[in-house]
Amino acid sequence: MSKLTGKVAIVTGGNSGIGYATAKELKNQGATVVITGRDSLKVVKASQELGVKGIVADVKNLSAIDKLVEEVKKAYEKIDILFVNAGIFQPAAVGQISEEMFDYQMGINFKGALFTTEKFLPILSDGASIINLSSINAYTGMPNTAVYAASKAALNAYTRTAATELAPRKIRVNSVNPGPVSTPIFGKTLMKEEQLNGFAEAMQNRIPLKRFGQPEDIAKLVCFLASDDASFITGSEYNIDGGININPLLN
C-alpha cells in the first residue's frame, strides 16, 4: 500500500516501541520518515534498521525542538504528518509524588508534546495531520498513575482546542489512546521483574480480548489518521485498548 507516497512524516520517540512500529508502517505506506529520540545510540541504530533519517532531540528541551525543526526545514521545507509520540511513564502513589517526578513527566508528556506541535506549525503543510499519542489512563483512575494520567488528559484537551484553531488551515489534530501495549516503556519504570510480570498478568485478565496490544496495532491506526482516508476526522480521540475501557471491572 502507498497511501502516503509523497508525504513527509516526523515521529518523535521513534527509536522504540510504538514510535518505531509507526515509523516502519509510515515508510511501508510510502512516506518519507524522520525519527527522533533522546538517546543517540538508539536513534542511530533504529534509523539504520528502518532505513530512515534519525535526529537526536530531547523534547523536554525547547531549544532542542527548535534545532530539530530547523534541521527538518532545511532538508524537506515542509512536513505533512507529525506523530507526537515521545513520552514516559513513572508510577507513584498519591502522597508519594515528588516535584521532580511531576516536572519530569509533565515536561515530556505534556509540555514537550505541546511545544513539538507549536514549533513545527510554521513548516506544517496546509492539510497536514497531527496525531498525539495519549492513553486511556487519562480517564481510568488507575492507581499509581496520577501524574501520567494528568499529562495525557491535558494533551487530549490541547488536541481538541488545536483541532478547532487549526481547522482553517485544514490541519487535522487527533489523539490515539492506547490501552496496555507491549512496549519497552514498562521496563523503564524501575519496577522489579516479578512486579512487572504480576502487573502484566493482572492487566491482561482484565482485557476483554485477553491480550496486550502490539505496537503494530497502534501504528496502523496512526497511519489511517495520517492518510486522506481520515480527511473528515479532527479533534477526535480513538481508544485502542482491547475493550478494557468499556469493561473496567472485568476479571
C-alpha positions in Angstrom: 0.0 0.0 0.0 1.3 3.5 -0.9 -1.4 5.8 0.6 1.3 8.1 2.0 3.5 8.5 -1.0 5.0 12.0 -1.3 4.3 12.7 2.4 7.0 13.7 4.9 6.4 12.3 8.4 8.1 13.1 11.7 7.9 10.6 14.5 9.1 11.7 17.9 10.4 8.9 20.2 10.7 6.8 17.0 13.6 4.6 18.2 11.5 2.0 20.0 8.0 0.7 20.8 5.0 2.4 19.2 7.1 5.1 17.6 9.4 2.5 15.9 6.5 0.4 14.6 4.7 3.5 13.3 7.8 4.8 11.5 8.1 1.4 9.8 4.4 1.4 8.8 4.6 5.0 7.6 7.6 4.1 5.4 5.8 1.0 4.1 2.9 3.2 3.0 5.2 5.4 1.0 6.1 8.3 3.4 9.5 9.8 3.8 10.1 9.4 7.6 12.2 11.1 10.2 12.5 9.7 13.7 13.7 11.5 16.8 14.8 10.4 20.2 17.0 11.3 23.2 19.5 8.5 23.1 21.9 9.0 20.2 23.0 5.3 20.0 19.4 4.1 19.9 18.4 6.7 17.3 21.3 5.7 15.0 20.5 2.0 15.4 16.8 2.4 14.8 17.3 4.7 11.8 19.7 2.3 10.2 17.3 -0.7 10.8 14.3 1.3 9.4 16.2 3.0 6.6 15.0 6.4 7.6 16.6 9.6 8.8 17.3 9.9 12.5 17.8 13.1 14.5 18.7 13.3 18.2 16.4 15.6 20.1 15.1 15.7 23.7 11.5 17.1 23.6 11.7 18.4 27.2 14.4 20.8 25.9 12.7 23.5 23.9 15.9 24.7 22.2 16.4 21.1 21.1 13.0 21.2 19.4 14.0 24.5 17.7 17.1 22.8 16.3 15.1 19.8 15.2 12.6 21.9 13.3 15.4 23.9 11.7 17.2 20.7 10.5 13.9 19.3 9.2 13.1 22.6 7.4 16.5 22.6 5.7 16.1 19.0 4.5 12.4 19.0 3.5 11.0 22.6 3.7 7.5 21.3 4.7 6.1 18.3 6.6 2.7 16.6 6.2 2.5 14.2 9.2 3.5 14.8 12.8 3.2 11.9 15.2 3.8 13.3 18.7 4.7 10.1 20.3 7.6 10.7 22.8 6.6 10.0 26.3 7.5 8.4 29.6 5.7 6.6 32.5 6.7 6.7 36.1 4.3 5.2 38.6 3.8 6.8 42.0 1.0 6.6 44.6 -0.8 9.8 45.6 1.1 11.1 48.6 4.4 9.9 47.2 4.6 12.2 44.2 7.8 14.3 44.2 8.1 17.6 42.4 11.0 16.2 40.4 8.7 13.3 39.2 5.9 15.7 38.4 8.2 18.0 36.4 9.8 15.2 34.5 6.6 13.5 33.3 4.7 16.7 32.6 7.8 18.2 30.9 8.0 15.4 28.4 4.4 14.1 28.1 2.6 17.4 28.0 5.0 20.4 27.7 7.3 18.6 25.3 4.3 17.3 23.2 2.6 20.7 23.1 5.7 22.6 22.1 6.6 20.0 19.5 3.4 20.9 17.7 3.8 24.6 18.4 7.3 24.8 16.9 6.5 22.6 13.9 3.4 24.6 12.9 5.3 27.0 10.7 6.6 24.2 8.5 3.4 22.1 8.5 1.7 21.9 5.2 -1.9 23.1 4.9 -3.9 19.9 5.2 -1.3 18.2 7.4 -2.2 15.6 10.1 -1.1 15.8 13.7 -1.5 12.7 15.8 -0.9 12.8 19.5 -0.1 9.6 21.5 -2.2 9.8 24.6 -3.5 7.0 26.8 -6.7 5.6 28.2 -5.1 6.4 31.6 -6.4 9.9 31.0 -9.8 8.5 32.1 -9.4 5.3 34.1 -8.3 6.4 37.5 -5.8 3.6 37.6 -3.7 3.6 40.9 -0.2 5.0 40.8 -0.7 6.9 37.5 -1.9 10.3 38.8 0.7 12.4 37.1 0.9 10.3 34.0 -2.9 10.3 33.6 -3.0 14.1 34.2 -0.3 14.7 31.5 -2.4 12.7 29.0 -5.7 14.3 29.9 -4.0 17.7 29.4 -2.7 16.5 26.0 -6.2 15.5 24.9 -7.6 18.8 25.9 -4.9 20.6 23.9 -5.8 18.3 21.0 -9.4 19.4 20.9 -8.6 23.1 21.0 -5.8 22.8 18.5 -8.1 21.0 16.1 -10.6 23.9 16.3 -8.0 26.6 15.8 -6.1 24.8 13.0 -9.2 23.9 11.0 -8.9 27.0 8.8 -5.6 25.5 7.5 -7.2 22.1 7.1 -4.7 20.7 9.6 -6.3 17.8 11.4 -5.4 17.0 15.0 -6.4 13.8 16.7 -5.4 11.7 19.7 -4.8 8.0 20.0 -5.5 6.4 23.4 -3.8 3.0 23.7 -4.6 0.6 26.5 -1.9 -1.9 27.6 0.6 -2.4 24.9 3.8 -4.5 24.9 6.5 -1.8 24.7 9.8 -1.1 26.5 8.1 1.8 28.4 7.2 -0.6 31.2 10.8 -1.7 31.6 11.8 1.9 32.4 9.5 2.2 35.5 12.2 0.8 37.9 9.7 -1.9 38.9 11.3 -5.3 39.6 10.7 -8.1 37.1 8.4 -10.1 39.3 6.3 -6.9 39.9 6.1 -6.3 36.2 5.1 -9.8 35.5 2.4 -9.7 38.1 1.2 -6.4 36.8 1.1 -7.7 33.3 -0.9 -10.8 34.2 -3.4 -8.9 36.3 -3.9 -6.4 33.5 -4.2 -9.0 30.7 -7.0 -10.7 32.7 -9.0 -7.5 32.7 -8.8 -7.0 28.9 -11.9 -8.5 27.1 -9.7 -9.6 24.2 -7.4 -11.2 26.7 -4.1 -9.9 25.2 -1.9 -6.9 25.3 -1.9 -4.7 22.2 1.1 -4.8 19.9 2.9 -1.6 18.7 1.9 -2.6 15.2 -1.8 -2.3 16.2 -1.3 1.3 17.2 0.8 2.0 14.1 -2.0 1.0 11.7 -4.4 3.4 13.4 -1.9 6.3 13.4 -1.3 5.7 9.7 -5.0 5.7 9.0 -5.4 9.1 10.8 -2.4 10.4 8.8 -3.9 9.4 5.5 -6.5 11.1 3.3 -8.9 8.3 4.3 -9.3 10.2 7.5 -9.8 13.6 5.8 -13.1 14.4 7.7 -11.7 13.4 11.1 -10.3 16.0 13.5 -10.5 16.7 17.3 -11.2 13.1 18.0 -9.8 10.5 20.4 -9.5 6.9 19.5 -9.4 4.3 22.2 -7.4 1.2 21.1 -7.4 -1.0 24.2 -8.9 -4.4 23.6 -12.1 -3.2 25.2 -10.7 -2.6 28.7 -12.1 0.9 28.9 -15.7 -0.3 28.4 -15.3 -3.2 30.8 -13.0 -1.9 33.6 -14.2 -4.4 36.2 -13.9 -7.5 34.0 -11.7 -10.2 35.5 
